[in-house]
Amino acid sequence: MKVVLMAHTPDPDWLCTIAGRTCYSPLPMHDIEQGEKGCEAWLADKIERGHESVLEHASFTFSIEGASRALTHQLVRHRIASYSQQSQRYVGMEDFKAVYPQSIMDEPDALLAYNDALFVIQRAYKEMVKAGVPKEDARYILPNATCTNIVVTMNGRELRHFFELRLCSRAQWEIRELASLMLTECRKVAPGLFHNAGPKCHDCVQPCKNPFVR
């Protein structure tokens, strides 16, 4: 899987800080100075207090390559976001690639069965398209493992919520990997917004060794 941060609000930490300071200042946003505390300290304080609406002023757009359809079915359940996904109606899947779970890779018999099933599906898809079946109908046979590309745009607040849920050790492994890659990119451009983003593991019955525990 590959994740590229294609675009984001310029200087997200600064924008969210200045926008938030509007709530406490008689001045309009364009006349407010950054302040002595700096962006990261100010944002940390407001996030701790639950004043996260200011994070909605920043947006982030990701290009995600090589994720499975199983993953994107989970991803699009996050509704405060915009999605543009590779269409199986218009893009031929004759030579589709598939995601291989590690649990299958570790078992030779399971891996053999997996590969056999993918081969049969691919051959059937090709035969249907060759016979004149529209791609939008032939796609019904494709598995959840089929790789896809998707563009995702979320604001800062929704991304923090996404990371809280999907970086938890109880989340499905592939979307947890995606969340990890996305968070790494976010922290490069907005360390204040995402310095403590991740699961709230203090509520878990069994503490885990998740590297993103706060």
Steps between C-alpha positions, in 0.01 A plus 500: 500500500617852422368826647587842360380826655409676177377831641424670828405836642816716505648512852211313666619559857521875448161523327316301767671696777415841355145390417459375857639818653213685330273347765692682774592825328316823414700507176416326172712205399714694251616741773586243768866425566617145566579572864784412732380146576544387141274275297581158642458600864177687428352212300602246765314701761184532293502131397537402867200720583292342221486815286569306179267685263791731414677201339233483232655800324788284371454230236725222372476305173663158464565275203480137614632226273476124532236480774249217488131543439454350847687799640316765300164354605607586856656832406191651338305447822678813620239735363653842564733459205512508121593196291589434135566131435621307198189369327466134410229604254750681278840353590563148374594248770637226273835512678386617842741487792397372842597573860648204688429486875801387702293226667453341157862554400611314811304183416613315185172314452299817548723690259459231237122509535505880485707508183284233337183698574649823363610322183152358441337838559740679267447245224122517538507881487704495179271247338190701586642825364619320186148362454360853505391534863532866608776570750239632743341153504817292482626678811244317713738207519796701627614437861533741792875448463508690169738796517360845436608863498309768688529871575392611848452850640434557870522798731726504803229418751370200306853373447561501875178303544609260224838446665338445839289215363723346234835503680354298784652152518148359468451659158541279192867472405485654152312815595728533802795497261330765288433721804863469606625613158252789491594619849869496410429732208275726708760549771751624244284800411286551812682379814278711724174355370619141524767487771289273724261359241420132543296258709380582850633180647433595860141386443606153384444199723832350393786749447694440179844583366370719220775749399235771461376481860488849647 
